[in-house]
Structure formats: structure tokens, C-alpha cells
Amino acid sequence: WFSFEFLVICTGKYGDIPAIPKFPQNKGPEIFKGKVLHTLDYCKLSEDESTQLLKGKKVVIFGYKKSAIDLA
């Protein structure tokens, strides 16, 4: 088991509507006790805002390809 305080879902930032994957009921972001943020929303933050948001936290990046690699 791993413990994280922050989850970033990287399923593509090149669209107007975040593409959130479907999760089984009560097994998705709604039960995560930390903050869940889509890549699209993260990209809207300034450098200072993103630094303060993640500073001192354990973070997991969920996804692959360009969005996840850029963020990592």
C-alpha cells in the first residue's frame, strides 16, 4: 500500500472538457482523501501556485503519454 496526499489525473489537456476515466462506484476519486486535479486544471496554475500546491506533499501522477510525462 502507498499513501499519497495529491493525485493528478493525466488523460490529456488538449480539450475543453477534462476526460475523467470511469471508475467503479465508491472506488474512484470521490473516496480519495487528498486533492484530485486534472492536468487541464493544473496547467492553468502559475508556477508559484503549482509550487505552493505541491510543496511538501507526496504526489502520484495517473496517466501516460505527453500530459503525464510533461507533468512528471
PDB file as gemmi writes it, atoms N, CA and C in Angstrom:
CRYST1    1.000    1.000    1.000  90.00  90.00  90.00 P 1                      
ATOM      1  N   TRP A   1       0.839  -1.187   0.000  1.00  0.00           N  
ATOM      2  CA  TRP A   1       0.000   0.000   0.000  1.00  0.00           C  
ATOM      3  C   TRP A   1       0.876   1.239   0.000  1.00  0.00           C  
ATOM      4  N   PHE A   2       0.434   2.261  -0.701  1.00  0.00           N  
ATOM      5  CA  PHE A   2       1.122   3.537  -0.744  1.00  0.00           C  
ATOM      6  C   PHE A   2       0.155   4.609  -0.268  1.00  0.00           C  
ATOM      7  N   SER A   3       0.691   5.640   0.327  1.00  0.00           N  
ATOM      8  CA  SER A   3      -0.129   6.745   0.817  1.00  0.00           C  
ATOM      9  C   SER A   3       0.263   8.013   0.087  1.00  0.00           C  
ATOM     10  N   PHE A   4      -0.715   8.683  -0.498  1.00  0.00           N  
ATOM     11  CA  PHE A   4      -0.482   9.928  -1.214  1.00  0.00           C  
ATOM     12  C   PHE A   4      -1.432  11.000  -0.716  1.00  0.00           C  
ATOM     13  N   GLU A   5      -1.023  12.245  -0.871  1.00  0.00           N  
ATOM     14  CA  GLU A   5      -1.845  13.374  -0.460  1.00  0.00           C  
ATOM     15  C   GLU A   5      -2.409  14.125  -1.652  1.00  0.00           C  
ATOM     16  N   PHE A   6      -1.966  13.761  -2.845  1.00  0.00           N  
ATOM     17  CA  PHE A   6      -2.320  14.524  -4.039  1.00  0.00           C  
ATOM     18  C   PHE A   6      -2.322  13.582  -5.229  1.00  0.00           C  
ATOM     19  N   LEU A   7      -3.351  13.653  -6.051  1.00  0.00           N  
ATOM     20  CA  LEU A   7      -3.458  12.824  -7.242  1.00  0.00           C  
ATOM     21  C   LEU A   7      -3.699  13.713  -8.444  1.00  0.00           C  
ATOM     22  N   VAL A   8      -2.898  13.537  -9.493  1.00  0.00           N  
ATOM     23  CA  VAL A   8      -3.099  14.272 -10.732  1.00  0.00           C  
ATOM     24  C   VAL A   8      -3.490  13.262 -11.800  1.00  0.00           C  
ATOM     25  N   ILE A   9      -4.667  13.458 -12.407  1.00  0.00           N  
ATOM     26  CA  ILE A   9      -5.133  12.576 -13.470  1.00  0.00           C  
ATOM     27  C   ILE A   9      -4.685  13.165 -14.799  1.00  0.00           C  
ATOM     28  N   CYS A  10      -3.815  12.457 -15.504  1.00  0.00           N  
ATOM     29  CA  CYS A  10      -3.260  12.935 -16.776  1.00  0.00           C  
ATOM     30  C   CYS A  10      -3.851  12.134 -17.914  1.00  0.00           C  
ATOM     31  N   THR A  11      -4.981  12.576 -18.400  1.00  0.00           N  
ATOM     32  CA  THR A  11      -5.620  11.888 -19.521  1.00  0.00           C  
ATOM     33  C   THR A  11      -5.769  12.837 -20.697  1.00  0.00           C  
ATOM     34  N   GLY A  12      -4.966  13.861 -20.727  1.00  0.00           N  
ATOM     35  CA  GLY A  12      -4.970  14.790 -21.856  1.00  0.00           C  
ATOM     36  C   GLY A  12      -5.437  16.171 -21.465  1.00  0.00           C  
ATOM     37  N   LYS A  13      -4.660  17.187 -21.842  1.00  0.00           N  
ATOM     38  CA  LYS A  13      -5.027  18.566 -21.522  1.00  0.00           C  
ATOM     39  C   LYS A  13      -5.467  19.327 -22.762  1.00  0.00           C  
ATOM     40  N   TYR A  14      -5.545  18.653 -23.888  1.00  0.00           N  
ATOM     41  CA  TYR A  14      -5.826  19.349 -25.135  1.00  0.00           C  
ATOM     42  C   TYR A  14      -7.297  19.212 -25.514  1.00  0.00           C  
ATOM     43  N   GLY A  15      -8.146  19.813 -24.726  1.00  0.00           N  
ATOM     44  CA  GLY A  15      -9.584  19.804 -24.970  1.00  0.00           C  
ATOM     45  C   GLY A  15     -10.248  20.758 -23.996  1.00  0.00           C  
ATOM     46  N   ASP A  16     -11.515  21.008 -24.192  1.00  0.00           N  
ATOM     47  CA  ASP A  16     -12.234  21.929 -23.310  1.00  0.00           C  
ATOM     48  C   ASP A  16     -12.801  21.244 -22.077  1.00  0.00           C  
ATOM     49  N   ILE A  17     -13.033  19.942 -22.166  1.00  0.00           N  
ATOM     50  CA  ILE A  17     -13.644  19.199 -21.059  1.00  0.00           C  
ATOM     51  C   ILE A  17     -12.665  18.124 -20.598  1.00  0.00           C  
ATOM     52  N   PRO A  18     -12.322  18.108 -19.295  1.00  0.00           N  
ATOM     53  CA  PRO A  18     -11.403  17.079 -18.805  1.00  0.00           C  
ATOM     54  C   PRO A  18     -11.959  15.679 -19.047  1.00  0.00           C  
ATOM     55  N   ALA A  19     -11.131  14.785 -19.563  1.00  0.00           N  
ATOM     56  CA  ALA A  19     -11.526  13.394 -19.779  1.00  0.00           C  
ATOM     57  C   ALA A  19     -11.200  12.601 -18.522  1.00  0.00           C  
ATOM     58  N   ILE A  20     -12.202  12.356 -17.702  1.00  0.00           N  
ATOM     59  CA  ILE A  20     -12.013  11.612 -16.463  1.00  0.00           C  
ATOM     60  C   ILE A  20     -12.417  10.161 -16.726  1.00  0.00           C  
ATOM     61  N   PRO A  21     -11.536   9.195 -16.433  1.00  0.00           N  
ATOM     62  CA  PRO A  21     -11.908   7.799 -16.662  1.00  0.00           C  
ATOM     63  C   PRO A  21     -13.065   7.375 -15.765  1.00  0.00           C  
ATOM     64  N   LYS A  22     -13.782   6.350 -16.177  1.00  0.00           N  
ATOM     65  CA  LYS A  22     -14.884   5.791 -15.381  1.00  0.00           C  
ATOM     66  C   LYS A  22     -14.301   4.839 -14.342  1.00  0.00           C  
ATOM     67  N   PHE A  23     -14.753   4.977 -13.104  1.00  0.00           N  
ATOM     68  CA  PHE A  23     -14.313   4.116 -12.016  1.00  0.00           C  
ATOM     69  C   PHE A  23     -15.522   3.371 -11.461  1.00  0.00           C  
ATOM     70  N   PRO A  24     -15.317   2.184 -10.886  1.00  0.00           N  
ATOM     71  CA  PRO A  24     -16.429   1.517 -10.215  1.00  0.00           C  
ATOM     72  C   PRO A  24     -16.947   2.406  -9.079  1.00  0.00           C  
ATOM     73  N   GLN A  25     -18.234   2.293  -8.775  1.00  0.00           N  
ATOM     74  CA  GLN A  25     -18.820   3.118  -7.715  1.00  0.00           C  
ATOM     75  C   GLN A  25     -18.061   2.926  -6.402  1.00  0.00           C  
ATOM     76  N   ASN A  26     -17.792   4.026  -5.740  1.00  0.00           N  
ATOM     77  CA  ASN A  26     -17.064   4.061  -4.467  1.00  0.00           C  
ATOM     78  C   ASN A  26     -15.636   3.540  -4.561  1.00  0.00           C  
ATOM     79  N   LYS A  27     -15.033   3.633  -5.757  1.00  0.00           N  
ATOM     80  CA  LYS A  27     -13.643   3.215  -5.923  1.00  0.00           C  
ATOM     81  C   LYS A  27     -12.879   4.209  -6.784  1.00  0.00           C  
ATOM     82  N   GLY A  28     -13.363   5.436  -6.852  1.00  0.00           N  
ATOM     83  CA  GLY A  28     -12.741   6.449  -7.685  1.00  0.00           C  
ATOM     84  C   GLY A  28     -12.277   7.642  -6.867  1.00  0.00           C  
ATOM     85  N   PRO A  29     -12.071   8.776  -7.532  1.00  0.00           N  
ATOM     86  CA  PRO A  29     -11.557   9.975  -6.857  1.00  0.00           C  
ATOM     87  C   PRO A  29     -12.406  10.449  -5.680  1.00  0.00           C  
ATOM     88  N   GLU A  30     -13.706  10.107  -5.662  1.00  0.00           N  
ATOM     89  CA  GLU A  30     -14.566  10.579  -4.572  1.00  0.00           C  
ATOM     90  C   GLU A  30     -14.201   9.993  -3.212  1.00  0.00           C  
ATOM     91  N   ILE A  31     -13.480   8.875  -3.168  1.00  0.00           N  
ATOM     92  CA  ILE A  31     -13.094   8.302  -1.875  1.00  0.00           C  
ATOM     93  C   ILE A  31     -11.664   8.674  -1.473  1.00  0.00           C  
ATOM     94  N   PHE A  32     -10.937   9.307  -2.396  1.00  0.00           N  
ATOM     95  CA  PHE A  32      -9.567   9.735  -2.110  1.00  0.00           C  
ATOM     96  C   PHE A  32      -9.618  10.906  -1.142  1.00  0.00           C  
ATOM     97  N   LYS A  33      -8.870  10.840  -0.058  1.00  0.00           N  
ATOM     98  CA  LYS A  33      -8.930  11.876   0.976  1.00  0.00           C  
ATOM     99  C   LYS A  33      -8.059  13.093   0.667  1.00  0.00           C  
ATOM    100  N   GLY A  34      -7.244  12.978  -0.364  1.00  0.00           N  
ATOM    101  CA  GLY A  34      -6.400  14.098  -0.751  1.00  0.00           C  
ATOM    102  C   GLY A  34      -7.057  14.929  -1.838  1.00  0.00           C  
ATOM    103  N   LYS A  35      -6.279  15.723  -2.532  1.00  0.00           N  
ATOM    104  CA  LYS A  35      -6.782  16.585  -3.600  1.00  0.00           C  
ATOM    105  C   LYS A  35      -6.620  15.878  -4.934  1.00  0.00           C  
ATOM    106  N   VAL A  36      -7.656  15.930  -5.772  1.00  0.00           N  
ATOM    107  CA  VAL A  36      -7.618  15.359  -7.115  1.00  0.00           C  
ATOM    108  C   VAL A  36      -7.698  16.513  -8.101  1.00  0.00           C  
ATOM    109  N   LEU A  37      -6.781  16.534  -9.053  1.00  0.00           N  
ATOM    110  CA  LEU A  37      -6.711  17.625 -10.014  1.00  0.00           C  
ATOM    111  C   LEU A  37      -6.445  17.045 -11.397  1.00  0.00           C  
ATOM    112  N   HIS A  38      -7.157  17.525 -12.396  1.00  0.00           N  
ATOM    113  CA  HIS A  38      -6.944  17.093 -13.773  1.00  0.00           C  
ATOM    114  C   HIS A  38      -5.815  17.925 -14.373  1.00  0.00           C  
ATOM    115  N   THR A  39      -5.093  17.360 -15.323  1.00  0.00           N  
ATOM    116  CA  THR A  39      -3.994  18.061 -15.982  1.00  0.00           C  
ATOM    117  C   THR A  39      -4.443  19.404 -16.547  1.00  0.00           C  
ATOM    118  N   LEU A  40      -5.650  19.436 -17.102  1.00  0.00           N  
ATOM    119  CA  LEU A  40      -6.198  20.670 -17.675  1.00  0.00           C  
ATOM    120  C   LEU A  40      -6.241  21.786 -16.634  1.00  0.00           C  
ATOM    121  N   ASP A  41      -6.641  21.447 -15.406  1.00  0.00           N  
ATOM    122  CA  ASP A  41      -6.709  22.443 -14.327  1.00  0.00           C  
ATOM    123  C   ASP A  41      -5.319  22.803 -13.809  1.00  0.00           C  
ATOM    124  N   TYR A  42      -4.439  21.800 -13.729  1.00  0.00           N  
ATOM    125  CA  TYR A  42      -3.084  22.054 -13.250  1.00  0.00           C  
ATOM    126  C   TYR A  42      -2.357  23.031 -14.174  1.00  0.00           C  
ATOM    127  N   CYS A  43      -2.574  22.890 -15.476  1.00  0.00           N  
ATOM    128  CA  CYS A  43      -1.888  23.738 -16.454  1.00  0.00           C  
ATOM    129  C   CYS A  43      -2.314  25.202 -16.371  1.00  0.00           C  
ATOM    130  N   LYS A  44      -3.437  25.474 -15.754  1.00  0.00           N  
ATOM    131  CA  LYS A  44      -3.924  26.849 -15.600  1.00  0.00           C  
ATOM    132  C   LYS A  44      -3.246  27.574 -14.437  1.00  0.00           C  
ATOM    133  N   LEU A  45      -2.522  26.832 -13.590  1.00  0.00           N  
ATOM    134  CA  LEU A  45      -1.866  27.429 -12.428  1.00  0.00           C  
ATOM    135  C   LEU A  45      -0.569  28.123 -12.837  1.00  0.00           C  
ATOM    136  N   SER A  46      -0.228  29.184 -12.120  1.00  0.00           N  
ATOM    137  CA  SER A  46       1.068  29.828 -12.333  1.00  0.00           C  
ATOM    138  C   SER A  46       2.152  28.957 -11.697  1.00  0.00           C  
ATOM    139  N   GLU A  47       3.395  29.256 -11.990  1.00  0.00           N  
ATOM    140  CA  GLU A  47       4.500  28.482 -11.409  1.00  0.00           C  
ATOM    141  C   GLU A  47       4.476  28.557  -9.885  1.00  0.00           C  
ATOM    142  N   ASP A  48       4.213  29.748  -9.347  1.00  0.00           N  
ATOM    143  CA  ASP A  48       4.157  29.918  -7.895  1.00  0.00           C  
ATOM    144  C   ASP A  48       2.987  29.133  -7.294  1.00  0.00           C  
ATOM    145  N   GLU A  49       1.817  29.180  -7.947  1.00  0.00           N  
ATOM    146  CA  GLU A  49       0.644  28.452  -7.447  1.00  0.00           C  
ATOM    147  C   GLU A  49       0.889  26.946  -7.433  1.00  0.00           C  
ATOM    148  N   SER A  50       1.484  26.431  -8.503  1.00  0.00           N  
ATOM    149  CA  SER A  50       1.731  24.989  -8.566  1.00  0.00           C  
ATOM    150  C   SER A  50       2.789  24.571  -7.545  1.00  0.00           C  
ATOM    151  N   THR A  51       3.794  25.400  -7.343  1.00  0.00           N  
ATOM    152  CA  THR A  51       4.832  25.102  -6.350  1.00  0.00           C  
ATOM    153  C   THR A  51       4.226  25.032  -4.955  1.00  0.00           C  
ATOM    154  N   GLN A  52       3.408  26.006  -4.600  1.00  0.00           N  
ATOM    155  CA  GLN A  52       2.787  26.037  -3.278  1.00  0.00           C  
ATOM    156  C   GLN A  52       1.800  24.882  -3.096  1.00  0.00           C  
ATOM    157  N   LEU A  53       1.106  24.523  -4.154  1.00  0.00           N  
ATOM    158  CA  LEU A  53       0.118  23.452  -4.084  1.00  0.00           C  
ATOM    159  C   LEU A  53       0.765  22.098  -3.800  1.00  0.00           C  
ATOM    160  N   LEU A  54       1.935  21.848  -4.372  1.00  0.00           N  
ATOM    161  CA  LEU A  54       2.589  20.544  -4.253  1.00  0.00           C  
ATOM    162  C   LEU A  54       3.700  20.483  -3.215  1.00  0.00           C  
ATOM    163  N   LYS A  55       4.123  21.612  -2.719  1.00  0.00           N  
ATOM    164  CA  LYS A  55       5.260  21.678  -1.802  1.00  0.00           C  
ATOM    165  C   LYS A  55       5.057  20.790  -0.568  1.00  0.00           C  
ATOM    166  N   GLY A  56       6.002  19.873  -0.357  1.00  0.00           N  
ATOM    167  CA  GLY A  56       5.991  19.020   0.826  1.00  0.00           C  
ATOM    168  C   GLY A  56       4.970  17.889   0.783  1.00  0.00           C  
ATOM    169  N   LYS A  57       4.367  17.606  -0.374  1.00  0.00           N  
ATOM    170  CA  LYS A  57       3.336  16.572  -0.474  1.00  0.00           C  
ATOM    171  C   LYS A  57       3.851  15.375  -1.258  1.00  0.00           C  
ATOM    172  N   LYS A  58       3.292  14.211  -0.976  1.00  0.00           N  
ATOM    173  CA  LYS A  58       3.535  13.007  -1.768  1.00  0.00           C  
ATOM    174  C   LYS A  58       2.525  13.037  -2.906  1.00  0.00           C  
ATOM    175  N   VAL A  59       3.001  12.904  -4.138  1.00  0.00           N  
ATOM    176  CA  VAL A  59       2.145  13.066  -5.317  1.00  0.00           C  
ATOM    177  C   VAL A  59       2.227  11.823  -6.195  1.00  0.00           C  
ATOM    178  N   VAL A  60       1.093  11.405  -6.733  1.00  0.00           N  
ATOM    179  CA  VAL A  60       1.068  10.341  -7.735  1.00  0.00           C  
ATOM    180  C   VAL A  60       0.462  10.922  -9.007  1.00  0.00           C  
ATOM    181  N   ILE A  61       1.064  10.583 -10.135  1.00  0.00           N  
ATOM    182  CA  ILE A  61       0.560  11.015 -11.439  1.00  0.00           C  
ATOM    183  C   ILE A  61      -0.048   9.792 -12.105  1.00  0.00           C  
ATOM    184  N   PHE A  62      -1.324   9.866 -12.431  1.00  0.00           N  
ATOM    185  CA  PHE A  62      -2.071   8.763 -13.017  1.00  0.00           C  
ATOM    186  C   PHE A  62      -2.260   9.057 -14.494  1.00  0.00           C  
ATOM    187  N   GLY A  63      -1.609   8.302 -15.341  1.00  0.00           N  
ATOM    188  CA  GLY A  63      -1.724   8.519 -16.775  1.00  0.00           C  
ATOM    189  C   GLY A  63      -0.423   8.173 -17.466  1.00  0.00           C  
ATOM    190  N   TYR A  64      -0.395   8.448 -18.758  1.00  0.00           N  
ATOM    191  CA  TYR A  64       0.797   8.165 -19.541  1.00  0.00           C  
ATOM    192  C   TYR A  64       0.784   9.084 -20.759  1.00  0.00           C  
ATOM    193  N   LYS A  65       1.790   9.005 -21.541  1.00  0.00           N  
ATOM    194  CA  LYS A  65       1.991   9.822 -22.731  1.00  0.00           C  
ATOM    195  C   LYS A  65       2.357  11.251 -22.355  1.00  0.00           C  
ATOM    196  N   LYS A  66       2.099  12.185 -23.254  1.00  0.00           N  
ATOM    197  CA  LYS A  66       2.633  13.538 -23.143  1.00  0.00           C  
ATOM    198  C   LYS A  66       2.216  14.281 -21.873  1.00  0.00           C  
ATOM    199  N   SER A  67       0.934  14.265 -21.516  1.00  0.00           N  
ATOM    200  CA  SER A  67       0.479  15.000 -20.340  1.00  0.00           C  
ATOM    201  C   SER A  67       1.193  14.531 -19.070  1.00  0.00           C  
ATOM    202  N   ALA A  68       1.240  13.227 -18.860  1.00  0.00           N  
ATOM    203  CA  ALA A  68       1.871  12.694 -17.657  1.00  0.00           C  
ATOM    204  C   ALA A  68       3.378  12.922 -17.652  1.00  0.00           C  
ATOM    205  N   ILE A  69       4.017  12.719 -18.798  1.00  0.00           N  
ATOM    206  CA  ILE A  69       5.465  12.913 -18.882  1.00  0.00           C  
ATOM    207  C   ILE A  69       5.824  14.380 -18.651  1.00  0.00           C  
ATOM    208  N   ASP A  70       5.077  15.289 -19.259  1.00  0.00           N  
ATOM    209  CA  ASP A  70       5.318  16.727 -19.059  1.00  0.00           C  
ATOM    210  C   ASP A  70       5.189  17.086 -17.577  1.00  0.00           C  
ATOM    211  N   LEU A  71       4.159  16.578 -16.942  1.00  0.00           N  
ATOM    212  CA  LEU A  71       3.912  16.924 -15.548  1.00  0.00           C  
ATOM    213  C   LEU A  71       4.961  16.334 -14.618  1.00  0.00           C  
ATOM    214  N   ALA A  72       5.335  15.067 -14.888  1.00  0.00           N  
ATOM    215  CA  ALA A  72       6.361  14.420 -14.048  1.00  0.00           C  
ATOM    216  C   ALA A  72       7.672  15.178 -14.154  1.00  0.00           C  
TER     217      ALA A  72                                                      
END                                                                             
